[in-house]
């Protein structure tokens, strides 16, 4: 239990930072056509600092969807199939909305729509 008490807060903080970085990297990669954008941490961090409210909204929406799917998966058999079949489309939809709202040039001044 001691190890879990030490590791859990670190894992939670890491996840809350890594998810928006990954989503922003995927959005930039899709817009630019350059897979290397996913690994440009300095640029992604600058985008997240500029659009921290948008990233926070996206993160809350993903957490809400995941909690709803968790409740659905607790239903034996039907919930397992429904939850597992909905997770990818729902996450993809939320990522698409996030990428669209970031705009074509996430570093520009007027890109927050």
C-alpha positions, -999 to +999 in steps of 0.1 A: +000+000+000+029+024+007+042+021-029+007+027-043+003+058-021+036+072-035+031+062-072-006+071-076-002+109-073+028+109-097+008+088-122-022+111-119-001+142-125+018+126-154-015+115-170-030+150-167+000+165-185+006+137-210-030+134-224-033+170-235+003+169-249-006+138-269-039+152-282-021+185-292+006+165-309-018+144-329-038+175-339-006+193-351+006+161-369-027+158-388-028+195-397+009+197-409+012+161-423+044+158-403+045+129-377+075+146-361+051+172-346+040+147-320+076+147-306+081+185-306+075+189-268+086+225-266+062+236-294+034+214-279+040+229-244+038+264-259+005+256-276-009+241-243+001+272-224-016+294-249-048+273-250-048+259-215-086+265-211-094+247-243-071+218-233-088+217-198-122+216-214-111+187-236-096+169-207-127+172-186-148+160-215-126+129-219-127+122-182-165+125-182-168+101-212-144+077-196-164+077-163-197+071-182-181+042-201-167+028-168-203+027-154-215+011-187-188-016-185-199-025-150-230-041-167-221-077-175-218-087-211-239-060-229-220-032-211-186-048-220-194-049-257-211-015-258-184+002-237-155-013-257-172-005-290-179+031-281-145+042-265-126+046-298-153+066-317-160+088-287-123+096-281-118+102-318-148+126-319-135+145-289-100+147-304-114+159-337-133+187-319-102+196-300-081+197-331-107+218-350-109+243-322-071+246-320-073+259-356-049+257-385-022+276-367-024+270-330+004+295-322-014+324-339-031+351-318-066+347-333-067+310-335-089+304-305-125+302-319 
